[in-house]
């Protein structure tokens, strides 16, 4: 087939401009190689329709000029921005912060930039505004950390128009979901305390409406019911050490309390403080289990038994799922990814105190 005028290597003897002193752009490469900018774009995108001799002419022109394709040039070539969006809530907490770090690391390794929006007040309008902003920036896909059920509902009412992966709260029948296995974690924590001989286990729950808190609360109740144990009224915290301390002071006044499962490590930390201040020893009088395995958990006094959540794995898996959605065909069924958890037994749990 006869080469077209715009898809041919530069003829021998053609004079080449001196581009010294200015950063070369795609048009300079096209002019030097004797091809169109579209052909240069195809070479950048590794398009299979470019003839080998034409490809080599373009690459030779790039080397001669010292041309380095910009991110915007690659975006034009591929039709993508190579930018991903992340919407997060309560990003200062250990779990969300760890997930964000993992997403950024995995995205960088895959050649993507990340635009993160951390929402302090996550009402419906702010969720919609965040989605609209990421859409305007041309995000190739979005990961939304949706710890509360209504956040997922707000996302479902937006018209994102790009692939989406949701963490913690299920959105619909097609959007992939990634979450830690909170139900299994709560069951393991409660069963551990029952196996040590405690008649029942008290619970400091996370705030109502948070998916992980609701799942842990439900699993704690189901585990006690299955064991035939009494189910004490749960105490509602707000994830903070202060709330764990305040609720811990109430529990410390009740001699029948010998085992407590807190829905996160910060509340467990406050509980340990309250028990120590009240003269209740841990684990001699009261055993305590937390959740998340924050880096400081093993250095508390006593070292805290807790459920370890692999937040880095949650972030990495969510990024992989999103890239699969970006690269794959539309209309894929929802994929639910449940990241396993482990019970880490330390010195804050032991048998109940002797009776009498």
Helices and strands as residue ranges (DSSP letters): H 26-33, H 37-44, H 52-65, H 71-78, E 83-89, H 94-109, E 113-119, H 124-136, E 141-145, H 149-156, E 163-167, E 176-180, H 182-195, E 202-205, H 211-227, E 235-236, H 241-252, E 259-262, H 265-277, E 287-292, G 297-299, E 305-309, H 311-327, E 336-339, E 341-344
